[in-house]
Amino acid sequence: MRMLPLVSLALLALSPAAFATGDAAAGKAKSAVCAACHGADGNTPIDANTPKLAGQHEDYLAKVLRDYRSGARANAIMGAQAGNLKDQDIDDLAAYYAAQKGDLKEIPQH
């Protein structure tokens, strides 16, 4: 019976929320530049080639931005944008966009 609290604590420590370090309110304030292409809430109004960020997983968004910043993921525009971001900026932006309601739709197969 004593193991149950320890197991519960261990599972909580491994949950994605335990690793979340971003501040969504701060991310919203930092997202003005992103909004030009990705939309104010991350639901891009531009075209199918611009990713929708709203509702994506926070850890995924943070990893992608870090990969653009390091050059591990190549895109001239995103590499330049992410190159100016600090770790906390990335975490805040990821938290903000993850908290938004996405309007992703299934793309029909042709």
The 8 nearest C-alpha neighbors of each residue, nearest first, counted from 0:
[[1, 2, 3, 4, 5, 6, 7, 8],
 [2, 0, 3, 4, 5, 6, 7, 8],
 [1, 3, 5, 0, 4, 6, 7, 8],
 [2, 4, 6, 5, 1, 0, 7, 8],
 [5, 3, 7, 6, 2, 8, 1, 0],
 [6, 4, 8, 2, 7, 3, 9, 1],
 [5, 7, 9, 3, 8, 4, 2, 10],
 [8, 6, 4, 10, 5, 9, 3, 11],
 [7, 9, 5, 11, 6, 10, 4, 12],
 [8, 10, 6, 12, 11, 7, 5, 13],
 [11, 9, 13, 7, 12, 8, 6, 14],
 [10, 12, 8, 14, 13, 9, 7, 17],
 [11, 13, 9, 10, 14, 17, 8, 18],
 [14, 12, 10, 11, 9, 15, 17, 18],
 [13, 15, 11, 16, 17, 12, 10, 18],
 [16, 14, 17, 18, 13, 19, 58, 12],
 [17, 15, 19, 18, 14, 13, 11, 12],
 [16, 18, 15, 14, 19, 12, 13, 11],
 [19, 17, 16, 15, 20, 14, 13, 12],
 [20, 18, 16, 17, 21, 15, 57, 58],
 [21, 19, 18, 90, 22, 91, 87, 94],
 [20, 22, 91, 90, 94, 19, 23, 93],
 [21, 23, 91, 25, 24, 94, 26, 20],
 [22, 24, 95, 94, 26, 25, 91, 27],
 [25, 23, 27, 26, 22, 28, 95, 91],
 [24, 26, 28, 22, 27, 23, 91, 29],
 [27, 25, 92, 91, 23, 29, 95, 24],
 [26, 28, 30, 24, 29, 25, 95, 23],
 [27, 29, 25, 26, 30, 24, 31, 23],
 [30, 28, 26, 27, 31, 25, 92, 88],
 [29, 31, 33, 27, 32, 28, 26, 34],
 [32, 30, 34, 33, 29, 28, 35, 39],
 [31, 33, 34, 30, 35, 29, 36, 80],
 [34, 32, 30, 31, 35, 37, 36, 38],
 [35, 33, 38, 39, 37, 31, 36, 32],
 [34, 36, 33, 32, 38, 37, 31, 39],
 [37, 35, 34, 38, 33, 43, 45, 49],
 [36, 38, 43, 34, 41, 33, 35, 42],
 [39, 37, 34, 43, 41, 42, 40, 36],
 [38, 40, 34, 41, 37, 31, 42, 30],
 [39, 41, 38, 42, 99, 53, 96, 34],
 [40, 42, 53, 52, 38, 37, 51, 43],
 [43, 41, 51, 38, 40, 53, 37, 44],
 [44, 42, 37, 38, 51, 45, 41, 36],
 [43, 45, 38, 46, 42, 37, 36, 49],
 [46, 44, 43, 36, 49, 47, 37, 38],
 [47, 45, 48, 49, 44, 43, 50, 36],
 [46, 48, 49, 50, 45, 43, 51, 44],
 [49, 47, 46, 50, 45, 51, 43, 36],
 [48, 50, 47, 46, 51, 43, 37, 45],
 [51, 49, 52, 48, 37, 43, 47, 42],
 [50, 52, 42, 43, 41, 53, 37, 49],
 [51, 53, 41, 55, 96, 50, 54, 42],
 [54, 52, 101, 41, 96, 99, 55, 100],
 [53, 55, 101, 97, 100, 99, 98, 96],
 [54, 56, 97, 53, 52, 57, 60, 96],
 [57, 55, 59, 58, 97, 60, 54, 93],
 [56, 58, 93, 97, 60, 59, 94, 61],
 [57, 59, 61, 60, 56, 62, 93, 19],
 [60, 58, 62, 56, 57, 61, 63, 55],
 [59, 61, 63, 57, 93, 62, 58, 64],
 [60, 62, 58, 64, 93, 59, 63, 89],
 [63, 61, 65, 59, 64, 60, 66, 58],
 [62, 64, 66, 60, 65, 61, 59, 67],
 [63, 65, 67, 61, 66, 62, 81, 68],
 [66, 64, 68, 62, 63, 67, 69, 61],
 [65, 67, 71, 63, 72, 69, 64, 68],
 [68, 66, 78, 72, 64, 70, 65, 69],
 [67, 69, 82, 81, 65, 66, 78, 70],
 [70, 68, 66, 71, 67, 65, 82, 72],
 [69, 71, 67, 72, 68, 73, 66, 78],
 [72, 70, 66, 69, 67, 73, 68, 65],
 [71, 73, 67, 66, 70, 74, 63, 69],
 [74, 72, 70, 67, 71, 75, 78, 77],
 [75, 73, 77, 78, 76, 72, 67, 70],
 [74, 76, 78, 77, 79, 73, 80, 67],
 [77, 75, 79, 78, 74, 80, 81, 73],
 [78, 76, 80, 79, 74, 75, 81, 67],
 [77, 79, 67, 75, 81, 76, 68, 80],
 [78, 80, 82, 77, 76, 81, 75, 83],
 [81, 79, 77, 82, 78, 83, 76, 84],
 [82, 80, 68, 84, 78, 83, 79, 77],
 [81, 83, 68, 79, 80, 84, 78, 67],
 [82, 84, 81, 80, 85, 79, 68, 78],
 [85, 83, 81, 82, 88, 89, 86, 80],
 [84, 86, 88, 87, 89, 83, 82, 81],
 [85, 87, 89, 88, 90, 84, 65, 91],
 [86, 88, 90, 89, 85, 91, 21, 20],
 [89, 87, 91, 85, 86, 90, 84, 92],
 [88, 90, 86, 92, 87, 91, 61, 93],
 [89, 91, 21, 87, 93, 88, 92, 61],
 [90, 92, 21, 26, 22, 94, 88, 93],
 [93, 91, 26, 95, 89, 94, 90, 88],
 [92, 94, 57, 90, 60, 96, 61, 91],
 [95, 93, 23, 21, 91, 97, 92, 57],
 [96, 94, 23, 26, 92, 98, 93, 97],
 [95, 97, 53, 99, 98, 93, 94, 52],
 [98, 96, 54, 55, 57, 94, 95, 99],
 [97, 99, 95, 96, 54, 94, 100, 53],
 [100, 98, 53, 96, 54, 97, 101, 40],
 [101, 99, 54, 53, 102, 98, 97, 40],
 [102, 100, 53, 54, 103, 99, 42, 52],
 [101, 103, 104, 42, 100, 53, 51, 54],
 [104, 102, 101, 105, 51, 42, 53, 54],
 [105, 103, 106, 102, 101, 107, 51, 42],
 [104, 106, 107, 103, 108, 102, 101, 47],
 [105, 107, 104, 108, 103, 109, 47, 102],
 [106, 108, 105, 109, 104, 103, 47, 102],
 [109, 107, 106, 105, 104, 47, 103, 48],
 [108, 107, 106, 105, 104, 47, 48, 103]]
